[in-house]
């Protein structure tokens, strides 16, 4: 629902309606609070998933990250880093369940992690195992008096709830140093929480844009300048005709002409309207920054050149796509090794990334081994790859 300060003004003079100052103040504070506030845990996940499905900026940024990261080819190595020709982990990841393949599995995980800060993957089945990504906005973490996770409560489509044992769930989450009270600390921090004001204000701009195009189909009117007064019935008839003829996108940028002495009156978008729409670009840049991307990847033509588009694409892999892929691969490998009794490790295949083939292959493999052995941190790994790209 669009937020409008006009909607906060109480209505007076309506029959059978009494609005006290206290009631109005309560409504005002609640609606303003709803605009600026965000949620945490399952409540927050509902807000962030809704934003992913309704806000074009949020969707296109998160979807690109999730799909690109999930599309990177995966390989399996043993504990010494040697490539495995046959891998039980890779077989399961490539065919996780009847309705998904590897890319769809990784894409769904990436969408939930980037939208809500949490992804829950369940392993199930006797003999042949399946991996199912649970909807993050339908999962609640259950803990005991000692603060230990005992299970995950899933709300199903019919509204019923089931508790899944903790050992069946892999919980991938982002770091959270913000929501640490009670059980909130068990949930990852959604990037959208930090950007919530940007998300909501961009929604208001989209709503304003839709209103402008809906209510201002034509850009002007040619009208009679006579001093002869108009009778009420004539005025109502012309008003109805006006309402029928000026609205609609099919009349955008058109002019209505009368059959008498004419004068032009502009009714199109004012400079303030156009300035309002320009705000979308600023929101895009801010949201891209939150996710470590350059807005030129999303047709920001103002600062776009061929050279910085290429650099932005490379930086996106190093700073966003690959780190997400590495995080999911490490967590999946650990979880599946525990459940399947294997000792294998899923990693990305850097040879599959066309845009990064200019990086020294031997150096990249050396860095990967150092990262897996704990010799360097993920931050040092990214910095070294960035230096290779720029050189």
C-alpha positions as CSV (number, residue, x, y, z in Angstrom):
1,X,0.0,0.0,0.0
2,X,1.3,3.4,-1.0
3,X,2.2,5.8,1.9
4,X,0.6,9.2,1.5
5,X,0.7,12.0,4.0
6,X,-2.6,13.1,2.6
7,X,-4.1,9.8,3.8
8,X,-3.0,10.8,7.4
9,X,-5.4,13.8,7.5
10,X,-8.6,12.9,9.3
11,X,-11.9,13.2,7.5
12,X,-14.4,15.7,8.9
13,X,-18.0,16.3,8.1
14,X,-18.9,12.7,7.2
15,X,-22.0,11.2,8.7
16,X,-21.6,8.8,11.7
17,X,-17.9,9.3,11.8
18,X,-16.1,10.8,14.8
19,X,-12.3,11.2,14.9
20,X,-10.8,12.3,18.1
21,X,-7.4,14.0,18.4
22,X,-6.0,11.0,20.3
23,X,-7.3,8.6,17.6
24,X,-5.8,10.7,14.9
25,X,-2.5,11.0,16.6
26,X,-2.3,7.3,17.1
27,X,-3.1,6.6,13.5
28,X,-0.6,9.2,12.3
29,X,2.2,7.8,14.4
30,X,1.4,4.2,13.3
31,X,1.4,5.0,9.6
32,X,4.6,7.1,9.8
33,X,6.2,4.2,11.9
34,X,5.1,1.7,9.3
35,X,6.8,3.7,6.6
36,X,10.2,4.0,8.3
37,X,10.2,0.8,10.2
38,X,11.5,-2.7,9.2
39,X,11.0,-6.1,10.7
40,X,13.2,-8.8,12.1
41,X,12.9,-12.6,12.1
42,X,9.9,-14.1,10.4
43,X,8.0,-10.8,10.4
44,X,10.9,-9.0,8.7
45,X,11.2,-11.8,6.1
46,X,7.6,-11.2,5.1
47,X,8.4,-7.6,4.4
48,X,11.5,-8.2,2.5
49,X,10.0,-11.0,0.3
50,X,7.1,-8.7,-0.5
51,X,9.6,-6.0,-1.5
52,X,11.4,-8.4,-3.7
53,X,8.1,-9.2,-5.5
54,X,6.8,-5.7,-5.8
55,X,9.7,-3.3,-6.1
56,X,11.4,-3.4,-9.5
57,X,14.8,-2.1,-8.2
58,X,14.9,-4.7,-5.4
59,X,13.9,-7.5,-7.8
60,X,16.4,-6.8,-10.6
61,X,19.3,-6.4,-8.2
62,X,18.7,-9.5,-6.1
63,X,17.7,-11.6,-9.1
64,X,20.8,-10.7,-11.0
65,X,23.1,-11.6,-8.1
66,X,21.3,-14.8,-7.3
67,X,21.1,-16.0,-10.9
68,X,24.6,-15.1,-11.9
69,X,26.2,-16.5,-8.8
70,X,24.1,-19.7,-9.1
71,X,25.0,-20.1,-12.8
72,X,28.7,-20.4,-12.1
73,X,29.8,-24.0,-12.8
74,X,30.7,-26.1,-9.8
75,X,33.3,-28.8,-9.3
76,X,34.1,-31.2,-6.5
77,X,37.5,-31.6,-4.8
78,X,38.8,-33.9,-2.1
79,X,40.3,-32.5,1.1
80,X,43.7,-32.0,-0.6
81,X,42.1,-29.9,-3.4
82,X,42.3,-32.6,-6.1
83,X,39.5,-32.6,-8.6
84,X,37.1,-35.5,-8.3
85,X,35.7,-37.2,-11.4
86,X,32.9,-38.8,-9.3
87,X,31.3,-36.9,-6.5
88,X,28.3,-37.9,-4.3
89,X,27.9,-34.2,-3.2
90,X,28.0,-32.9,-6.8
91,X,25.5,-35.5,-7.9
92,X,23.0,-34.4,-5.2
93,X,23.5,-30.7,-5.9
94,X,23.1,-31.2,-9.6
95,X,19.8,-33.0,-9.0
96,X,18.6,-31.7,-5.6
97,X,14.9,-32.5,-6.1
98,X,12.4,-33.3,-8.8
99,X,11.5,-29.7,-9.5
100,X,14.9,-28.1,-9.5
101,X,18.4,-28.4,-10.9
102,X,21.6,-27.0,-9.5
103,X,21.2,-23.5,-10.9
104,X,17.6,-23.2,-9.6
105,X,18.7,-24.5,-6.2
106,X,21.5,-22.0,-5.9
107,X,19.4,-19.2,-7.4
108,X,16.6,-19.7,-4.8
109,X,19.2,-19.8,-1.9
110,X,20.8,-16.6,-3.2
111,X,17.4,-14.9,-3.5
112,X,16.5,-15.6,0.1
113,X,19.9,-14.8,1.5
114,X,20.0,-11.4,-0.3
115,X,16.4,-10.5,0.4
116,X,15.9,-11.8,4.0
117,X,19.4,-12.5,5.2
118,X,18.5,-16.2,5.8
119,X,18.1,-19.3,3.7
120,X,16.9,-22.7,5.1
121,X,17.8,-25.9,3.2
122,X,16.3,-29.2,4.3
123,X,17.7,-32.6,3.6
124,X,15.1,-35.3,3.5
125,X,14.4,-38.8,2.2
126,X,15.5,-42.3,3.1
127,X,18.2,-43.7,0.8
128,X,18.0,-41.2,-2.0
129,X,18.3,-37.7,-0.5
130,X,16.6,-34.5,-1.6
131,X,17.5,-30.9,-0.9
132,X,14.5,-28.5,-0.5
133,X,14.8,-24.7,0.1
134,X,12.2,-23.6,2.6
135,X,10.6,-20.2,2.3
136,X,12.4,-18.0,4.7
137,X,9.3,-16.0,5.6
138,X,7.6,-19.2,6.7
139,X,10.3,-20.4,9.1
140,X,10.8,-19.6,12.7
141,X,13.8,-20.7,14.7
142,X,13.0,-22.6,18.0
143,X,15.5,-22.5,20.9
144,X,15.6,-24.0,24.4
145,X,16.3,-22.2,27.7
146,X,20.0,-22.6,27.1
147,X,19.9,-20.8,23.8
148,X,20.5,-23.9,21.7
149,X,18.6,-24.3,18.5
150,X,16.2,-27.3,18.8
151,X,14.4,-27.1,15.5
152,X,12.7,-25.0,12.9
153,X,9.0,-24.4,12.8
154,X,7.6,-24.3,9.2
155,X,4.2,-22.8,8.4
156,X,2.8,-24.7,5.5
157,X,0.5,-23.5,2.8
158,X,-2.7,-24.6,4.6
159,X,-1.6,-22.7,7.7
160,X,-0.6,-25.7,9.7
161,X,2.8,-25.8,11.4
162,X,5.4,-28.5,11.7
163,X,8.7,-28.6,13.6
164,X,11.7,-29.9,11.7
165,X,14.7,-31.2,13.7
166,X,17.7,-29.0,13.7
167,X,19.9,-31.6,12.1
168,X,17.8,-31.7,9.0
169,X,18.2,-28.0,8.3
170,X,21.1,-26.0,6.9
171,X,20.7,-22.4,7.9
172,X,22.8,-20.0,5.8
173,X,22.6,-16.5,7.1
174,X,24.4,-13.2,6.8
175,X,26.3,-11.7,9.8
176,X,24.0,-9.9,12.3
177,X,25.4,-7.4,14.8
178,X,22.3,-5.3,14.9
179,X,19.4,-7.5,16.0
180,X,20.9,-9.4,19.0
181,X,18.1,-9.3,21.6
182,X,16.3,-12.6,22.6
183,X,16.0,-14.9,19.6
184,X,16.5,-12.1,17.0
185,X,20.3,-12.8,17.1
186,X,19.7,-16.2,15.5
187,X,18.5,-14.6,12.3
188,X,20.8,-13.1,9.6
189,X,20.6,-9.4,8.8
190,X,18.8,-8.6,5.6
191,X,20.6,-6.0,3.4
192,X,17.2,-4.5,2.9
193,X,16.9,-3.7,6.6
194,X,19.8,-1.2,6.2
195,X,18.2,0.1,3.0
196,X,14.6,0.0,4.1
197,X,14.1,3.8,3.8
198,X,15.4,3.7,0.3
199,X,13.1,0.8,-0.6
200,X,10.0,2.5,0.8
201,X,10.8,5.9,-0.7
202,X,11.5,4.3,-4.1
203,X,8.0,2.6,-3.9
204,X,6.5,6.0,-3.3
205,X,8.2,7.4,-6.4
206,X,6.9,4.5,-8.5
207,X,3.4,5.1,-7.1
208,X,3.7,8.8,-7.9
209,X,4.9,8.0,-11.4
210,X,1.9,5.6,-12.0
211,X,-0.4,8.3,-10.7
212,X,1.0,10.9,-13.0
213,X,0.6,8.8,-16.1
214,X,-2.9,7.6,-15.1
215,X,-4.3,11.1,-14.4
216,X,-2.4,13.2,-17.0
217,X,-3.0,11.4,-20.2
218,X,-3.0,14.6,-22.4
219,X,-0.5,17.5,-22.1
220,X,-2.9,20.4,-22.8
221,X,-6.3,21.7,-23.7
222,X,-7.5,24.2,-26.2
223,X,-10.6,26.0,-24.8
224,X,-13.1,28.8,-25.4
225,X,-12.2,32.2,-23.9
226,X,-15.8,33.6,-24.0
227,X,-17.4,35.3,-21.0
228,X,-20.8,33.6,-21.5
229,X,-21.5,31.7,-18.3
230,X,-22.0,27.9,-18.4
231,X,-25.1,26.3,-17.0
232,X,-24.5,23.6,-14.3
233,X,-25.8,20.8,-16.5
234,X,-23.6,21.8,-19.3
235,X,-20.6,22.0,-17.0
236,X,-21.3,18.5,-15.6
237,X,-21.7,17.1,-19.1
238,X,-18.4,18.7,-20.3
239,X,-16.7,17.5,-17.1
240,X,-17.8,13.9,-17.7
241,X,-16.7,14.2,-21.3
242,X,-13.4,15.6,-20.2
243,X,-12.8,12.8,-17.7
244,X,-13.5,10.2,-20.4
245,X,-11.2,11.8,-23.0
246,X,-8.1,12.9,-21.1
247,X,-7.2,9.7,-19.2
248,X,-5.2,6.8,-20.5
249,X,-1.7,6.0,-21.7
250,X,-3.0,6.0,-25.3
251,X,-3.5,9.7,-25.1
252,X,-0.1,10.5,-23.6
253,X,1.5,13.6,-25.1
254,X,-1.6,14.5,-27.1
255,X,-3.7,17.8,-27.3
256,X,-7.4,18.1,-27.1
257,X,-8.9,20.7,-29.6
258,X,-12.3,22.5,-29.4
259,X,-14.3,24.0,-32.3
260,X,-14.3,27.6,-31.2
261,X,-11.9,30.5,-30.2
262,X,-8.9,28.7,-28.7
263,X,-6.4,29.2,-25.9
264,X,-3.7,26.7,-24.9
265,X,-3.5,25.6,-21.3
266,X,-0.7,23.2,-20.3
267,X,-1.7,20.2,-18.1
268,X,1.3,17.9,-18.6
269,X,4.0,17.0,-16.1
270,X,5.5,20.0,-14.3
271,X,9.2,20.4,-13.7
272,X,8.7,19.2,-10.1
273,X,7.0,16.0,-11.5
274,X,10.0,15.4,-13.7
275,X,12.4,16.0,-10.8
276,X,10.4,13.5,-8.8
277,X,10.9,10.8,-11.4
278,X,14.6,11.5,-11.6
279,X,14.8,10.3,-8.0
280,X,14.5,6.7,-9.2
281,X,18.0,6.8,-10.6
282,X,19.4,7.9,-7.3
283,X,17.6,5.1,-5.5
284,X,19.0,2.6,-8.0
285,X,22.5,3.8,-7.3
286,X,22.1,3.6,-3.5
287,X,20.6,0.1,-3.6
288,X,23.3,-1.1,-6.0
289,X,25.9,0.2,-3.5
290,X,24.2,-1.7,-0.7
291,X,24.8,-5.0,-2.7
292,X,28.3,-4.1,-3.9
293,X,27.3,-3.5,-7.5
294,X,27.8,-0.6,-9.9
295,X,24.6,0.9,-11.3
296,X,26.0,0.9,-14.8
297,X,25.1,-2.8,-14.8
298,X,21.4,-1.7,-14.8
299,X,21.5,0.8,-17.7
300,X,22.6,3.8,-15.7
301,X,23.6,5.7,-18.9
302,X,24.6,8.9,-17.1
303,X,27.9,7.4,-15.9
304,X,28.1,4.5,-18.3
305,X,31.0,4.0,-20.8
306,X,32.3,0.9,-22.5
307,X,35.3,0.7,-20.2
308,X,33.6,1.1,-16.9
309,X,30.9,-1.4,-17.9
310,X,33.5,-4.0,-18.4
311,X,35.2,-3.1,-15.1
312,X,31.9,-3.1,-13.3
313,X,31.1,-6.6,-14.5
314,X,34.4,-7.9,-13.3
315,X,34.1,-6.2,-10.0
316,X,30.6,-7.7,-9.6
317,X,32.0,-11.1,-9.9
318,X,34.9,-10.5,-7.4
319,X,32.9,-8.5,-4.8
320,X,29.5,-10.0,-5.1
321,X,28.8,-13.1,-7.2
322,X,31.8,-15.2,-6.3
323,X,31.7,-14.4,-2.5
324,X,28.0,-15.5,-2.4
325,X,28.9,-18.7,-4.3
326,X,31.8,-19.5,-2.0
327,X,29.7,-18.9,1.1
328,X,26.9,-21.3,-0.1
329,X,29.4,-23.9,-1.4
330,X,31.3,-24.0,2.0
331,X,28.1,-24.3,4.0
332,X,26.6,-26.9,1.7
333,X,29.8,-29.0,1.7
334,X,30.0,-29.0,5.5
335,X,26.3,-29.8,5.9
336,X,26.3,-32.6,3.3
337,X,29.5,-34.1,4.5
338,X,28.0,-34.4,8.0
339,X,24.7,-36.0,6.7
340,X,26.2,-38.2,4.0
341,X,29.5,-39.2,5.7
342,X,31.6,-37.9,2.8
343,X,34.7,-35.8,2.8
344,X,34.3,-33.7,-0.4
345,X,34.2,-30.0,-1.1
346,X,32.2,-28.1,-3.7
347,X,33.9,-25.1,-5.3
348,X,33.3,-22.8,-8.2
349,X,35.1,-23.5,-11.6
350,X,36.9,-20.3,-12.3
351,X,37.7,-21.5,-15.8
352,X,33.9,-21.2,-16.5
353,X,33.8,-17.5,-15.9
354,X,34.6,-15.9,-19.3
355,X,35.0,-12.3,-18.1
356,X,37.7,-13.3,-15.6
357,X,39.9,-15.4,-18.0
358,X,42.4,-12.5,-18.1
359,X,43.4,-13.3,-14.5
360,X,46.5,-15.4,-14.1
361,X,45.2,-19.0,-13.7
362,X,48.0,-20.3,-11.6
363,X,47.8,-17.4,-9.2
364,X,44.1,-17.9,-8.9
365,X,44.4,-21.5,-8.1
366,X,47.1,-20.8,-5.5
367,X,44.8,-18.2,-3.9
368,X,42.0,-20.7,-3.8
369,X,44.1,-23.2,-2.0
370,X,45.3,-20.6,0.4
371,X,41.7,-19.6,1.1
372,X,40.6,-23.2,1.7
373,X,43.6,-23.9,4.0
374,X,42.8,-20.8,6.0
375,X,46.1,-19.1,5.1
376,X,44.3,-16.0,3.8
377,X,40.9,-14.5,4.6
378,X,38.1,-14.0,2.1
379,X,38.9,-10.3,2.2
380,X,42.5,-10.9,1.3
381,X,41.4,-13.3,-1.5
382,X,39.2,-10.6,-3.0
383,X,41.9,-8.0,-2.8
384,X,44.4,-10.2,-4.6
385,X,42.0,-11.1,-7.4
386,X,41.1,-7.4,-7.8
387,X,44.8,-6.6,-8.2
388,X,45.1,-9.2,-10.9
389,X,42.1,-7.8,-12.8
390,X,43.4,-4.3,-12.7
391,X,46.9,-5.3,-13.8
